[in-house]
Amino acid sequence: MNILLIVFTLFLIFLINKIINLKKNKNKNLLKFKKKLLSKESNIEKIFSRDDEKKSSDPNININIGLYDNEETINRKSNIHRARLAKFKKSKLNGEIIFVDKDQKIFKYINGKKKYI
């Protein structure tokens, strides 16, 4: 009878310990989520993604690729430019509107004449 009581007590302690650890893990995950949600890096990332969405939805917004942009920024901007060319058949890059004709050739207008690039 004593052994049965000891086993039952150990089982009860084990079960309570598991429940407490489960709650701690949930709190850790919640805190990690809150920390990421409220961090400055996360907010900056959201701003860039909104800006990229806006640029990719309107081909008349200028995409400016500068000399001092890093490789990641240049890749992101050129991907947006290519996506706009594919979707709208035109895109404004560094102040010039670039078009795509039905044969998938890229051109721009200079003094009213088509100049293929």
C-alpha positions in Angstrom: 0.0 0.0 0.0 2.9 2.3 0.8 4.5 1.6 -2.6 1.3 2.4 -4.4 1.0 5.7 -2.5 4.6 6.6 -3.4 4.1 5.8 -7.1 0.9 7.8 -7.1 2.6 10.8 -5.5 5.5 10.6 -7.9 3.1 10.4 -10.9 1.2 13.4 -9.5 4.4 15.4 -9.1 5.5 14.5 -12.6 2.2 15.6 -14.0 2.2 18.9 -12.2 5.8 19.5 -13.4 4.8 18.8 -17.0 1.9 21.3 -16.8 4.1 24.0 -15.4 6.8 23.5 -18.0 4.1 23.6 -20.8 2.9 27.0 -19.5 6.5 28.3 -19.4 7.1 27.3 -23.0 3.9 29.0 -24.2 5.0 32.1 -22.4 8.5 32.0 -23.9 7.0 31.7 -27.4 4.6 34.5 -26.7 7.4 36.7 -25.4 9.5 35.9 -28.5 6.6 36.9 -30.8 6.0 40.1 -28.9 9.6 41.0 -29.0 9.8 40.5 -32.7 6.6 42.3 -33.3 7.7 45.4 -31.4 11.4 45.5 -32.5 12.7 48.3 -34.6 14.1 46.0 -37.2 10.7 44.4 -37.7 9.1 47.8 -38.2 11.7 48.9 -40.7 11.2 45.6 -42.6 7.5 46.2 -42.7 8.0 49.7 -44.1 10.3 48.4 -46.9 7.9 45.6 -47.8 5.0 48.1 -48.0 7.1 50.4 -50.2 8.0 47.5 -52.4 4.4 46.5 -52.8 3.4 50.1 -53.7 6.2 50.3 -56.3 5.4 46.9 -57.8 1.7 47.9 -58.2 2.3 51.2 -60.1 4.7 51.3 -63.1 4.8 55.1 -63.1 6.6 55.3 -59.7 10.3 55.8 -60.3 12.8 53.2 -59.1 16.1 54.8 -58.6 19.2 52.6 -58.6 22.2 54.6 -57.3 25.9 54.0 -57.5 26.2 53.3 -53.8 23.3 50.9 -53.4 24.4 47.5 -52.0 23.9 44.3 -54.0 20.8 43.2 -52.1 19.1 46.5 -52.7 20.0 46.5 -56.4 18.6 42.9 -56.8 15.4 43.8 -55.0 14.9 47.0 -57.1 15.7 45.2 -60.4 13.3 42.4 -59.6 10.5 44.9 -59.0 11.4 46.6 -62.3 11.3 43.2 -64.2 8.0 42.3 -62.5 6.5 45.6 -63.6 7.7 45.1 -67.2 6.2 41.7 -67.3 2.9 42.8 -65.8 2.3 46.3 -67.2 4.6 46.2 -70.2 6.3 49.4 -68.9 8.3 50.6 -65.9 10.0 53.8 -64.8 13.7 53.2 -63.9 16.1 56.1 -63.0 13.7 58.6 -64.5 13.1 56.9 -67.9 10.1 54.9 -68.8 11.1 51.6 -70.4 8.6 49.6 -72.5 8.3 46.0 -73.7 6.7 45.3 -77.1 4.7 42.2 -78.1 8.0 40.4 -79.3 9.4 40.9 -75.8 11.9 43.5 -77.0 12.8 46.3 -74.6 12.7 49.9 -75.8 12.3 53.5 -74.7 11.3 56.6 -76.5 13.9 59.2 -77.3 12.7 62.4 -79.1 9.5 60.5 -80.1 11.3 57.6 -81.7 11.6 54.0 -80.4 15.1 53.1 -79.4 15.6 49.4 -78.6 17.9 48.6 -75.7 
